[in-house]
Amino acid sequence: MKALEELERYRLEHRISQVKLAQMLGVSFATVNRWFNTRCQPNRIQQYHIEKFLKEHKS
């Protein structure tokens, strides 16, 4: 999923922990961790908020 790749790149470039990113997105750390370890995919609502977050925080 392209949005997750962009989200991970954003996180690494800005030196944000998964915990902090989870807080910024309004989800739990476990949820973010599962996304990045490909254990699950974001649902439609989460996908929408990820895309919105990335648009708002483009560098």
C-alpha distance matrix in Angstrom:
0.0 3.8 5.6 5.6 6.6 9.0 10.2 11.1 12.7 14.6 15.7 17.0 18.7 20.4 21.3 20.1 20.2 17.7 20.7 21.2 17.6 17.9 21.2 19.9 17.3 19.9 18.3 19.7 19.1 18.4 15.5 13.8 14.9 13.4 9.9 10.4 12.3 9.8 12.7 11.1 8.4 9.6 12.0 12.6 14.9 12.9 10.0 12.9 14.4 11.5 11.5 15.3 15.6 13.8 16.1 19.1 18.6 18.0 20.3
3.8 0.0 3.8 5.5 5.1 6.3 8.6 10.0 10.6 12.3 14.2 15.5 16.4 18.3 19.8 19.0 19.7 17.8 21.0 20.8 17.2 18.1 21.1 19.3 17.1 20.1 19.2 20.9 20.2 20.2 17.3 15.1 16.4 15.8 12.0 11.9 14.4 12.6 15.8 14.3 11.5 11.8 14.3 14.2 16.0 13.9 10.6 12.8 14.0 10.8 10.0 13.7 13.9 11.4 13.5 16.6 16.0 14.8 17.0
5.6 3.8 0.0 3.8 5.4 5.1 6.0 8.6 9.8 10.4 12.1 14.2 15.1 16.3 17.9 16.6 17.5 15.5 18.3 17.9 14.1 15.0 17.7 15.7 13.4 16.6 16.0 18.0 17.6 18.1 15.1 12.8 14.9 14.6 10.8 11.1 14.3 12.9 15.7 13.8 10.7 9.9 12.3 12.1 13.2 10.8 7.8 9.8 10.4 7.1 6.6 10.2 10.2 8.2 10.6 13.5 13.0 12.6 15.2
5.6 5.5 3.8 0.0 3.8 5.4 4.9 6.1 8.5 9.6 10.3 12.2 14.0 15.2 16.0 14.6 14.8 12.5 15.6 15.8 12.1 12.9 16.1 14.7 12.6 15.6 14.3 15.7 14.7 15.0 12.3 9.7 11.3 11.2 7.5 7.3 10.6 9.7 12.6 11.3 8.9 8.8 12.1 13.0 13.9 10.9 8.8 11.6 11.6 8.0 9.1 12.4 11.5 10.0 13.2 15.4 14.3 14.3 16.4
6.6 5.1 5.4 3.8 0.0 3.8 5.4 5.2 6.2 8.6 9.8 10.6 12.2 14.2 15.1 14.6 15.2 13.7 17.2 17.2 13.8 15.3 18.4 16.9 15.4 18.6 17.6 18.6 17.1 17.5 15.3 12.3 13.1 13.4 10.0 8.5 11.4 11.0 14.5 13.9 12.0 12.5 15.8 16.5 17.6 14.6 12.3 14.8 14.7 11.0 11.4 14.6 13.4 11.0 14.0 16.4 14.7 13.9 15.3
9.0 6.3 5.1 5.4 3.8 0.0 3.8 5.5 5.0 6.1 8.5 9.9 10.4 12.1 13.9 13.5 14.9 13.9 17.1 16.3 12.9 14.9 17.5 15.3 14.2 17.8 17.5 19.0 17.8 18.9 16.6 13.4 15.0 15.8 12.3 11.1 14.5 14.4 17.5 16.6 14.2 13.7 16.7 16.8 17.3 14.5 12.1 13.7 13.2 9.5 9.3 12.1 10.7 7.7 10.6 12.9 11.2 10.1 11.7
10.2 8.6 6.0 4.9 5.4 3.8 0.0 3.8 5.4 5.0 6.1 8.7 9.9 10.6 11.9 10.6 11.8 10.5 13.5 12.7 9.1 11.2 13.8 11.8 10.7 14.3 13.9 15.4 14.2 15.6 13.5 10.2 12.1 13.4 10.3 9.3 13.1 13.4 16.1 15.1 13.0 12.0 15.1 15.7 15.5 12.3 10.8 12.6 11.2 7.5 8.7 11.0 8.8 7.0 10.6 12.1 10.2 10.5 12.3
11.1 10.0 8.6 6.1 5.2 5.5 3.8 0.0 3.8 5.4 5.0 6.2 8.5 9.9 10.3 9.5 10.1 9.1 12.7 12.5 9.6 11.8 14.7 13.4 12.9 16.1 15.2 15.7 13.7 14.9 13.5 9.9 10.7 12.4 9.7 7.5 10.9 12.1 15.0 14.9 13.7 13.5 17.1 18.3 18.4 14.9 13.7 15.9 14.6 10.9 12.4 14.8 12.3 10.6 14.2 15.4 13.0 13.1 14.0
12.7 10.6 9.8 8.5 6.2 5.0 5.4 3.8 0.0 3.8 5.4 5.2 6.0 8.5 9.7 10.2 11.9 11.9 15.4 14.5 11.9 14.7 17.2 15.4 15.3 18.8 18.4 19.2 17.1 18.6 17.3 13.6 14.3 16.1 13.4 11.0 14.2 15.3 18.5 18.4 16.9 16.7 20.1 20.8 20.9 17.7 16.1 17.8 16.5 12.8 13.4 15.6 13.2 10.5 13.7 15.0 12.1 11.3 11.4
14.6 12.3 10.4 9.6 8.6 6.1 5.0 5.4 3.8 0.0 3.8 5.5 5.2 6.1 8.3 8.3 10.8 11.2 14.1 12.4 9.8 13.0 14.8 12.5 13.0 16.6 16.9 18.1 16.4 18.5 17.1 13.5 15.0 17.1 14.5 12.7 16.3 17.4 20.2 19.6 17.9 16.9 20.0 20.4 19.9 16.7 15.5 16.5 14.7 11.3 12.0 13.3 10.4 8.1 11.2 11.8 8.6 8.6 8.8
15.7 14.2 12.1 10.3 9.8 8.5 6.1 5.0 5.4 3.8 0.0 3.8 5.6 5.4 5.8 5.0 7.0 7.7 10.6 9.3 7.2 10.6 12.5 11.0 11.9 15.1 15.0 15.5 13.4 15.7 15.0 11.2 12.3 15.1 13.1 11.1 14.4 16.2 18.7 18.5 17.5 16.6 19.9 20.9 20.1 16.6 16.1 17.6 15.3 12.1 13.9 15.0 11.7 10.5 14.0 13.9 10.8 11.7 11.9
17.0 15.5 14.2 12.2 10.6 9.9 8.7 6.2 5.2 5.5 3.8 0.0 3.8 5.4 4.9 6.4 8.1 9.6 12.7 11.9 10.5 13.8 15.7 14.6 15.6 18.7 18.3 18.4 15.7 17.7 17.4 13.7 13.8 16.6 14.9 12.1 14.9 17.1 19.8 20.3 19.6 19.3 22.8 24.0 23.5 19.9 19.2 20.9 18.9 15.5 16.9 18.4 15.2 13.5 16.7 16.9 13.5 13.7 13.0
18.7 16.4 15.1 14.0 12.2 10.4 9.9 8.5 6.0 5.2 5.6 3.8 0.0 3.8 5.6 7.9 10.8 12.7 15.4 13.7 12.4 16.0 17.4 15.6 16.9 20.3 20.5 21.1 18.8 21.1 20.5 16.7 17.3 20.0 18.0 15.4 18.4 20.3 23.1 23.3 22.1 21.5 24.8 25.5 24.9 21.6 20.6 21.7 19.6 16.4 17.2 18.2 15.1 12.9 15.6 15.6 11.9 11.5 10.0
20.4 18.3 16.3 15.2 14.2 12.1 10.6 9.9 8.5 6.1 5.4 5.4 3.8 0.0 3.8 5.5 9.1 11.5 13.5 11.1 10.4 14.2 14.9 13.0 15.0 18.1 18.9 19.4 17.4 20.2 19.8 16.2 17.2 20.3 18.5 16.3 19.5 21.5 24.0 23.9 22.8 21.6 24.7 25.4 24.2 20.9 20.5 21.3 18.7 15.9 17.1 17.4 13.9 12.5 15.1 14.3 10.6 11.3 9.9
21.3 19.8 17.9 16.0 15.1 13.9 11.9 10.3 9.7 8.3 5.8 4.9 5.6 3.8 0.0 3.8 6.5 9.6 11.5 9.9 10.0 13.5 14.4 13.5 15.7 18.3 18.5 18.4 15.7 18.5 18.8 15.2 15.6 19.0 17.8 15.4 18.1 20.7 22.9 23.3 22.7 22.0 25.3 26.4 25.3 21.8 21.8 23.0 20.3 17.5 19.3 19.8 16.2 15.3 18.3 17.4 13.9 14.9 13.7
20.1 19.0 16.6 14.6 14.6 13.5 10.6 9.5 10.2 8.3 5.0 6.4 7.9 5.5 3.8 0.0 3.8 6.6 8.1 6.1 6.4 9.8 10.7 10.0 12.2 14.7 14.9 14.7 12.4 15.4 15.6 12.3 13.1 16.6 15.6 13.7 16.6 19.1 20.8 21.0 20.4 19.3 22.5 23.7 22.3 18.8 19.3 20.5 17.5 15.0 17.3 17.7 14.0 13.8 17.1 16.0 12.9 14.7 14.5
20.2 19.7 17.5 14.8 15.2 14.9 11.8 10.1 11.9 10.8 7.0 8.1 10.8 9.1 6.5 3.8 0.0 3.8 5.2 5.2 6.2 8.5 9.9 10.6 12.3 14.1 13.5 12.4 9.5 12.4 13.3 10.2 10.4 14.1 13.9 12.1 14.5 17.3 18.6 19.1 19.2 18.4 21.6 23.5 22.1 18.5 19.4 21.1 18.2 15.8 18.7 19.3 15.8 16.0 19.5 18.7 15.9 17.8 18.0
17.7 17.8 15.5 12.5 13.7 13.9 10.5 9.1 11.9 11.2 7.7 9.6 12.7 11.5 9.6 6.6 3.8 0.0 3.8 5.5 5.0 6.0 8.6 9.7 10.4 11.9 10.5 9.4 6.3 8.9 9.6 6.5 6.9 10.5 10.5 9.2 11.6 14.2 15.2 15.5 15.7 15.0 18.2 20.3 19.2 15.5 16.6 18.7 16.0 13.7 16.9 17.9 14.7 15.2 18.9 18.5 16.2 18.2 19.1
20.7 21.0 18.3 15.6 17.2 17.1 13.5 12.7 15.4 14.1 10.6 12.7 15.4 13.5 11.5 8.1 5.2 3.8 0.0 3.8 5.5 5.2 6.4 8.8 10.0 10.5 9.4 7.7 5.1 8.6 9.9 8.0 8.8 12.2 12.8 12.4 14.4 16.9 17.2 17.3 17.7 16.5 19.2 21.3 19.6 16.2 18.0 19.7 16.7 15.2 18.6 19.0 15.7 17.0 20.5 19.5 17.6 20.1 21.0
21.2 20.8 17.9 15.8 17.2 16.3 12.7 12.5 14.5 12.4 9.3 11.9 13.7 11.1 9.9 6.1 5.2 5.5 3.8 0.0 3.8 5.4 5.1 6.2 8.7 9.8 10.1 9.7 8.2 11.9 12.3 10.0 11.6 15.0 14.7 14.2 16.9 19.1 19.8 19.5 19.2 17.5 20.1 21.6 19.6 16.2 17.9 18.9 15.5 14.2 17.3 17.1 13.5 15.0 18.1 16.6 14.6 17.4 18.2
17.6 17.2 14.1 12.1 13.8 12.9 9.1 9.6 11.9 9.8 7.2 10.5 12.4 10.4 10.0 6.4 6.2 5.0 5.5 3.8 0.0 3.8 5.4 5.0 6.2 8.5 8.6 9.2 8.0 11.2 10.6 7.8 10.1 13.0 12.0 11.7 14.9 16.6 17.6 16.9 16.1 14.2 17.0 18.3 16.5 13.0 14.3 15.5 12.3 10.5 13.6 13.8 10.4 11.6 15.0 14.0 12.2 14.8 16.2
17.9 18.1 15.0 12.9 15.3 14.9 11.2 11.8 14.7 13.0 10.6 13.8 16.0 14.2 13.5 9.8 8.5 6.0 5.2 5.4 3.8 0.0 3.8 5.4 5.1 5.9 5.1 5.5 5.3 8.5 7.7 6.0 8.9 11.3 10.9 11.6 14.3 15.7 16.0 15.0 14.6 12.5 14.9 16.6 14.6 11.3 13.4 14.8 11.7 10.6 14.3 14.5 11.6 13.6 16.8 16.0 14.9 17.7 19.4
21.2 21.1 17.7 16.1 18.4 17.5 13.8 14.7 17.2 14.8 12.5 15.7 17.4 14.9 14.4 10.7 9.9 8.6 6.4 5.1 5.4 3.8 0.0 3.8 5.4 5.0 6.2 7.1 7.8 11.3 10.9 9.8 12.5 14.9 14.6 15.4 18.1 19.5 19.7 18.5 17.9 15.5 17.3 18.6 16.0 13.1 15.6 16.2 12.6 12.4 15.8 15.0 12.1 14.7 17.4 15.8 14.9 18.2 19.9
19.9 19.3 15.7 14.7 16.9 15.3 11.8 13.4 15.4 12.5 11.0 14.6 15.6 13.0 13.5 10.0 10.6 9.7 8.8 6.2 5.0 5.4 3.8 0.0 3.8 5.6 8.0 10.0 10.5 13.8 12.7 10.9 14.0 16.3 15.1 15.7 18.9 20.0 20.8 19.3 18.0 15.2 17.1 17.7 15.0 12.3 14.1 14.1 10.4 10.1 13.0 11.9 8.7 11.3 13.8 12.0 11.2 14.7 16.5
17.3 17.1 13.4 12.6 15.4 14.2 10.7 12.9 15.3 13.0 11.9 15.6 16.9 15.0 15.7 12.2 12.3 10.4 10.0 8.7 6.2 5.1 5.4 3.8 0.0 3.8 5.6 8.7 10.0 12.5 10.4 9.1 12.7 14.3 12.7 14.1 17.3 17.8 18.3 16.4 14.8 11.7 13.3 13.9 11.3 8.5 10.5 10.8 7.2 7.2 10.6 9.9 7.5 10.4 13.0 12.0 12.0 15.0 17.5
19.9 20.1 16.6 15.6 18.6 17.8 14.3 16.1 18.8 16.6 15.1 18.7 20.3 18.1 18.3 14.7 14.1 11.9 10.5 9.8 8.5 5.9 5.0 5.6 3.8 0.0 3.8 7.0 9.5 11.8 10.1 10.1 13.6 14.9 14.2 16.0 18.7 19.2 19.0 17.0 15.9 12.7 13.7 14.6 11.6 9.3 12.4 12.6 9.2 10.3 13.6 12.7 10.9 14.1 16.4 15.1 15.4 18.7 21.1
18.3 19.2 16.0 14.3 17.6 17.5 13.9 15.2 18.4 16.9 15.0 18.3 20.5 18.9 18.5 14.9 13.5 10.5 9.4 10.1 8.6 5.1 6.2 8.0 5.6 3.8 0.0 3.8 6.7 8.3 6.5 7.3 10.5 11.5 11.3 13.5 15.7 16.2 15.6 13.8 13.2 10.6 11.9 13.7 11.4 8.7 11.9 13.1 10.4 10.8 14.5 14.5 12.8 15.4 18.2 17.6 17.5 20.4 22.8
19.7 20.9 18.0 15.7 18.6 19.0 15.4 15.7 19.2 18.1 15.5 18.4 21.1 19.4 18.4 14.7 12.4 9.4 7.7 9.7 9.2 5.5 7.1 10.0 8.7 7.0 3.8 0.0 3.8 5.3 5.3 6.7 8.7 10.1 11.1 12.9 14.4 15.6 14.6 13.5 14.0 12.2 14.0 16.5 14.6 11.7 14.7 16.5 14.0 13.7 17.5 17.9 15.9 18.1 21.2 20.6 20.0 22.8 24.8
19.1 20.2 17.6 14.7 17.1 17.8 14.2 13.7 17.1 16.4 13.4 15.7 18.8 17.4 15.7 12.4 9.5 6.3 5.1 8.2 8.0 5.3 7.8 10.5 10.0 9.5 6.7 3.8 0.0 3.8 5.4 5.2 6.1 8.6 10.0 10.8 12.1 14.1 13.5 13.3 14.2 13.2 15.7 18.4 17.0 13.6 16.0 18.2 15.6 14.5 18.2 19.0 16.5 18.1 21.5 21.1 19.8 22.3 23.9
18.4 20.2 18.1 15.0 17.5 18.9 15.6 14.9 18.6 18.5 15.7 17.7 21.1 20.2 18.5 15.4 12.4 8.9 8.6 11.9 11.2 8.5 11.3 13.8 12.5 11.8 8.3 5.3 3.8 0.0 3.8 5.5 5.0 6.1 8.6 10.0 10.3 12.0 10.5 10.7 12.4 12.2 14.6 17.8 17.0 13.9 16.1 18.8 16.9 15.8 19.4 20.7 18.7 20.1 23.6 23.6 22.5 24.7 26.4
15.5 17.3 15.1 12.3 15.3 16.6 13.5 13.5 17.3 17.1 15.0 17.4 20.5 19.8 18.8 15.6 13.3 9.6 9.9 12.3 10.6 7.7 10.9 12.7 10.4 10.1 6.5 5.3 5.4 3.8 0.0 3.8 5.4 5.2 6.3 8.8 9.9 10.5 9.4 8.4 9.2 8.5 10.9 14.0 13.4 10.2 12.4 15.2 13.6 12.6 16.2 17.7 16.1 17.5 20.8 21.1 20.5 22.5 24.7
13.8 15.1 12.8 9.7 12.3 13.4 10.2 9.9 13.6 13.5 11.2 13.7 16.7 16.2 15.2 12.3 10.2 6.5 8.0 10.0 7.8 6.0 9.8 10.9 9.1 10.1 7.3 6.7 5.2 5.5 3.8 0.0 3.8 5.4 5.1 6.4 8.6 9.8 10.1 9.5 9.7 8.9 12.1 14.8 14.1 10.5 11.9 14.7 12.8 10.9 14.4 16.0 13.9 14.8 18.4 18.8 17.6 19.5 21.3
14.9 16.4 14.9 11.3 13.1 15.0 12.1 10.7 14.3 15.0 12.3 13.8 17.3 17.2 15.6 13.1 10.4 6.9 8.8 11.6 10.1 8.9 12.5 14.0 12.7 13.6 10.5 8.7 6.1 5.0 5.4 3.8 0.0 3.8 5.4 5.3 6.1 8.5 8.5 9.4 10.8 11.3 14.6 17.6 17.5 13.9 15.0 18.1 16.5 14.3 17.6 19.5 17.3 17.8 21.5 22.0 20.4 22.0 23.5
13.4 15.8 14.6 11.2 13.4 15.8 13.4 12.4 16.1 17.1 15.1 16.6 20.0 20.3 19.0 16.6 14.1 10.5 12.2 15.0 13.0 11.3 14.9 16.3 14.3 14.9 11.5 10.1 8.6 6.1 5.2 5.4 3.8 0.0 3.8 5.5 5.1 5.9 5.0 5.8 7.9 9.3 12.4 15.8 16.3 13.0 14.0 17.5 16.6 14.6 17.7 20.0 18.5 18.9 22.4 23.4 22.3 23.6 25.4
9.9 12.0 10.8 7.5 10.0 12.3 10.3 9.7 13.4 14.5 13.1 14.9 18.0 18.5 17.8 15.6 13.9 10.5 12.8 14.7 12.0 10.9 14.6 15.1 12.7 14.2 11.3 11.1 10.0 8.6 6.3 5.1 5.4 3.8 0.0 3.8 5.5 5.1 6.2 5.5 5.7 6.9 10.5 13.4 14.1 10.8 11.0 14.5 13.9 11.5 14.3 16.9 15.6 15.7 19.1 20.4 19.4 20.5 22.5
10.4 11.9 11.1 7.3 8.5 11.1 9.3 7.5 11.0 12.7 11.1 12.1 15.4 16.3 15.4 13.7 12.1 9.2 12.4 14.2 11.7 11.6 15.4 15.7 14.1 16.0 13.5 12.9 10.8 10.0 8.8 6.4 5.3 5.5 3.8 0.0 3.8 5.4 7.7 8.5 9.0 10.3 14.1 16.6 17.3 13.8 13.5 16.9 16.0 13.0 15.5 18.2 16.4 15.8 19.5 20.8 19.1 19.8 21.2
12.3 14.4 14.3 10.6 11.4 14.5 13.1 10.9 14.2 16.3 14.4 14.9 18.4 19.5 18.1 16.6 14.5 11.6 14.4 16.9 14.9 14.3 18.1 18.9 17.3 18.7 15.7 14.4 12.1 10.3 9.9 8.6 6.1 5.1 5.5 3.8 0.0 3.8 5.5 8.0 9.8 12.1 15.6 18.6 19.6 16.3 16.2 19.8 19.2 16.4 18.9 21.8 20.1 19.5 23.2 24.5 22.9 23.5 24.9
9.8 12.6 12.9 9.7 11.0 14.4 13.4 12.1 15.3 17.4 16.2 17.1 20.3 21.5 20.7 19.1 17.3 14.2 16.9 19.1 16.6 15.7 19.5 20.0 17.8 19.2 16.2 15.6 14.1 12.0 10.5 9.8 8.5 5.9 5.1 5.4 3.8 0.0 3.8 5.4 7.0 10.0 13.2 16.2 17.8 14.9 14.4 18.1 18.3 15.7 17.8 20.9 19.9 19.3 22.7 24.5 23.3 23.7 25.5
12.7 15.8 15.7 12.6 14.5 17.5 16.1 15.0 18.5 20.2 18.7 19.8 23.1 24.0 22.9 20.8 18.6 15.2 17.2 19.8 17.6 16.0 19.7 20.8 18.3 19.0 15.6 14.6 13.5 10.5 9.4 10.1 8.5 5.0 6.2 7.7 5.5 3.8 0.0 3.8 7.2 10.2 12.8 16.3 17.8 15.1 15.4 19.1 19.2 17.2 19.7 22.5 21.6 21.6 24.9 26.5 25.6 26.4 28.3
11.1 14.3 13.8 11.3 13.9 16.6 15.1 14.9 18.4 19.6 18.5 20.3 23.3 23.9 23.3 21.0 19.1 15.5 17.3 19.5 16.9 15.0 18.5 19.3 16.4 17.0 13.8 13.5 13.3 10.7 8.4 9.5 9.4 5.8 5.5 8.5 8.0 5.4 3.8 0.0 3.8 6.8 9.1 12.5 14.2 11.9 12.1 15.8 16.2 14.6 17.1 19.8 19.4 19.7 22.7 24.4 23.9 24.9 27.2
8.4 11.5 10.7 8.9 12.0 14.2 13.0 13.7 16.9 17.9 17.5 19.6 22.1 22.8 22.7 20.4 19.2 15.7 17.7 19.2 16.1 14.6 17.9 18.0 14.8 15.9 13.2 14.0 14.2 12.4 9.2 9.7 10.8 7.9 5.7 9.0 9.8 7.0 7.2 3.8 0.0 3.8 6.4 9.3 11.3 9.1 8.7 12.4 13.3 11.7 13.7 16.6 16.7 16.8 19.6 21.5 21.4 22.2 24.8
9.6 11.8 9.9 8.8 12.5 13.7 12.0 13.5 16.7 16.9 16.6 19.3 21.5 21.6 22.0 19.3 18.4 15.0 16.5 17.5 14.2 12.5 15.5 15.2 11.7 12.7 10.6 12.2 13.2 12.2 8.5 8.9 11.3 9.3 6.9 10.3 12.1 10.0 10.2 6.8 3.8 0.0 3.8 6.6 7.8 5.3 5.5 9.1 9.7 8.8 11.1 13.5 13.7 14.5 17.1 18.7 19.0 20.2 23.1
12.0 14.3 12.3 12.1 15.8 16.7 15.1 17.1 20.1 20.0 19.9 22.8 24.8 24.7 25.3 22.5 21.6 18.2 19.2 20.1 17.0 14.9 17.3 17.1 13.3 13.7 11.9 14.0 15.7 14.6 10.9 12.1 14.6 12.4 10.5 14.1 15.6 13.2 12.8 9.1 6.4 3.8 0.0 3.8 5.6 5.3 6.0 8.6 10.0 10.4 12.2 14.1 15.1 16.3 18.3 19.9 20.9 22.2 25.4
12.6 14.2 12.1 13.0 16.5 16.8 15.7 18.3 20.8 20.4 20.9 24.0 25.5 25.4 26.4 23.7 23.5 20.3 21.3 21.6 18.3 16.6 18.6 17.7 13.9 14.6 13.7 16.5 18.4 17.8 14.0 14.8 17.6 15.8 13.4 16.6 18.6 16.2 16.3 12.5 9.3 6.6 3.8 0.0 3.8 5.5 5.0 6.1 8.7 9.8 10.6 12.2 14.1 15.3 16.6 18.3 19.9 21.1 24.6
14.9 16.0 13.2 13.9 17.6 17.3 15.5 18.4 20.9 19.9 20.1 23.5 24.9 24.2 25.3 22.3 22.1 19.2 19.6 19.6 16.5 14.6 16.0 15.0 11.3 11.6 11.4 14.6 17.0 17.0 13.4 14.1 17.5 16.3 14.1 17.3 19.6 17.8 17.8 14.2 11.3 7.8 5.6 3.8 0.0 3.8 5.4 5.1 6.4 8.7 10.0 10.6 12.3 14.4 15.5 16.6 18.4 20.1 23.6
12.9 13.9 10.8 10.9 14.6 14.5 12.3 14.9 17.7 16.7 16.6 19.9 21.6 20.9 21.8 18.8 18.5 15.5 16.2 16.2 13.0 11.3 13.1 12.3 8.5 9.3 8.7 11.7 13.6 13.9 10.2 10.5 13.9 13.0 10.8 13.8 16.3 14.9 15.1 11.9 9.1 5.3 5.3 5.5 3.8 0.0 3.8 5.4 5.1 6.1 8.6 9.7 10.3 12.3 14.2 15.2 16.3 18.1 21.4
10.0 10.6 7.8 8.8 12.3 12.1 10.8 13.7 16.1 15.5 16.1 19.2 20.6 20.5 21.8 19.3 19.4 16.6 18.0 17.9 14.3 13.4 15.6 14.1 10.5 12.4 11.9 14.7 16.0 16.1 12.4 11.9 15.0 14.0 11.0 13.5 16.2 14.4 15.4 12.1 8.7 5.5 6.0 5.0 5.4 3.8 0.0 3.8 5.5 5.1 6.2 8.5 9.8 10.6 12.4 14.3 15.3 16.4 19.8
12.9 12.8 9.8 11.6 14.8 13.7 12.6 15.9 17.8 16.5 17.6 20.9 21.7 21.3 23.0 20.5 21.1 18.7 19.7 18.9 15.5 14.8 16.2 14.1 10.8 12.6 13.1 16.5 18.2 18.8 15.2 14.7 18.1 17.5 14.5 16.9 19.8 18.1 19.1 15.8 12.4 9.1 8.6 6.1 5.1 5.4 3.8 0.0 3.8 5.5 5.3 6.1 8.6 10.0 10.7 12.3 14.3 15.5 19.2
14.4 14.0 10.4 11.6 14.7 13.2 11.2 14.6 16.5 14.7 15.3 18.9 19.6 18.7 20.3 17.5 18.2 16.0 16.7 15.5 12.3 11.7 12.6 10.4 7.2 9.2 10.4 14.0 15.6 16.9 13.6 12.8 16.5 16.6 13.9 16.0 19.2 18.3 19.2 16.2 13.3 9.7 10.0 8.7 6.4 5.1 5.5 3.8 0.0 3.8 5.4 4.9 5.9 8.5 9.8 10.4 12.0 14.1 17.6
11.5 10.8 7.1 8.0 11.0 9.5 7.5 10.9 12.8 11.3 12.1 15.5 16.4 15.9 17.5 15.0 15.8 13.7 15.2 14.2 10.5 10.6 12.4 10.1 7.2 10.3 10.8 13.7 14.5 15.8 12.6 10.9 14.3 14.6 11.5 13.0 16.4 15.7 17.2 14.6 11.7 8.8 10.4 9.8 8.7 6.1 5.1 5.5 3.8 0.0 3.8 5.4 5.1 6.2 8.7 9.9 10.5 12.1 15.3
11.5 10.0 6.6 9.1 11.4 9.3 8.7 12.4 13.4 12.0 13.9 16.9 17.2 17.1 19.3 17.3 18.7 16.9 18.6 17.3 13.6 14.3 15.8 13.0 10.6 13.6 14.5 17.5 18.2 19.4 16.2 14.4 17.6 17.7 14.3 15.5 18.9 17.8 19.7 17.1 13.7 11.1 12.2 10.6 10.0 8.6 6.2 5.3 5.4 3.8 0.0 3.8 5.4 5.1 6.2 8.7 9.9 10.6 14.2
15.3 13.7 10.2 12.4 14.6 12.1 11.0 14.8 15.6 13.3 15.0 18.4 18.2 17.4 19.8 17.7 19.3 17.9 19.0 17.1 13.8 14.5 15.0 11.9 9.9 12.7 14.5 17.9 19.0 20.7 17.7 16.0 19.5 20.0 16.9 18.2 21.8 20.9 22.5 19.8 16.6 13.5 14.1 12.2 10.6 9.7 8.5 6.1 4.9 5.4 3.8 0.0 3.8 5.5 5.2 6.2 8.6 10.2 13.9
15.6 13.9 10.2 11.5 13.4 10.7 8.8 12.3 13.2 10.4 11.7 15.2 15.1 13.9 16.2 14.0 15.8 14.7 15.7 13.5 10.4 11.6 12.1 8.7 7.5 10.9 12.8 15.9 16.5 18.7 16.1 13.9 17.3 18.5 15.6 16.4 20.1 19.9 21.6 19.4 16.7 13.7 15.1 14.1 12.3 10.3 9.8 8.6 5.9 5.1 5.4 3.8 0.0 3.8 5.5 5.2 6.1 8.6 11.9
13.8 11.4 8.2 10.0 11.0 7.7 7.0 10.6 10.5 8.1 10.5 13.5 12.9 12.5 15.3 13.8 16.0 15.2 17.0 15.0 11.6 13.6 14.7 11.3 10.4 14.1 15.4 18.1 18.1 20.1 17.5 14.8 17.8 18.9 15.7 15.8 19.5 19.3 21.6 19.7 16.8 14.5 16.3 15.3 14.4 12.3 10.6 10.0 8.5 6.2 5.1 5.5 3.8 0.0 3.8 5.5 5.1 5.9 9.3
16.1 13.5 10.6 13.2 14.0 10.6 10.6 14.2 13.7 11.2 14.0 16.7 15.6 15.1 18.3 17.1 19.5 18.9 20.5 18.1 15.0 16.8 17.4 13.8 13.0 16.4 18.2 21.2 21.5 23.6 20.8 18.4 21.5 22.4 19.1 19.5 23.2 22.7 24.9 22.7 19.6 17.1 18.3 16.6 15.5 14.2 12.4 10.7 9.8 8.7 6.2 5.2 5.5 3.8 0.0 3.8 5.5 5.5 9.3
19.1 16.6 13.5 15.4 16.4 12.9 12.1 15.4 15.0 11.8 13.9 16.9 15.6 14.3 17.4 16.0 18.7 18.5 19.5 16.6 14.0 16.0 15.8 12.0 12.0 15.1 17.6 20.6 21.1 23.6 21.1 18.8 22.0 23.4 20.4 20.8 24.5 24.5 26.5 24.4 21.5 18.7 19.9 18.3 16.6 15.2 14.3 12.3 10.4 9.9 8.7 6.2 5.2 5.5 3.8 0.0 3.8 5.9 9.1
18.6 16.0 13.0 14.3 14.7 11.2 10.2 13.0 12.1 8.6 10.8 13.5 11.9 10.6 13.9 12.9 15.9 16.2 17.6 14.6 12.2 14.9 14.9 11.2 12.0 15.4 17.5 20.0 19.8 22.5 20.5 17.6 20.4 22.3 19.4 19.1 22.9 23.3 25.6 23.9 21.4 19.0 20.9 19.9 18.4 16.3 15.3 14.3 12.0 10.5 9.9 8.6 6.1 5.1 5.5 3.8 0.0 3.8 6.3
18.0 14.8 12.6 14.3 13.9 10.1 10.5 13.1 11.3 8.6 11.7 13.7 11.5 11.3 14.9 14.7 17.8 18.2 20.1 17.4 14.8 17.7 18.2 14.7 15.0 18.7 20.4 22.8 22.3 24.7 22.5 19.5 22.0 23.6 20.5 19.8 23.5 23.7 26.4 24.9 22.2 20.2 22.2 21.1 20.1 18.1 16.4 15.5 14.1 12.1 10.6 10.2 8.6 5.9 5.5 5.9 3.8 0.0 3.8
20.3 17.0 15.2 16.4 15.3 11.7 12.3 14.0 11.4 8.8 11.9 13.0 10.0 9.9 13.7 14.5 18.0 19.1 21.0 18.2 16.2 19.4 19.9 16.5 17.5 21.1 22.8 24.8 23.9 26.4 24.7 21.3 23.5 25.4 22.5 21.2 24.9 25.5 28.3 27.2 24.8 23.1 25.4 24.6 23.6 21.4 19.8 19.2 17.6 15.3 14.2 13.9 11.9 9.3 9.3 9.1 6.3 3.8 0.0
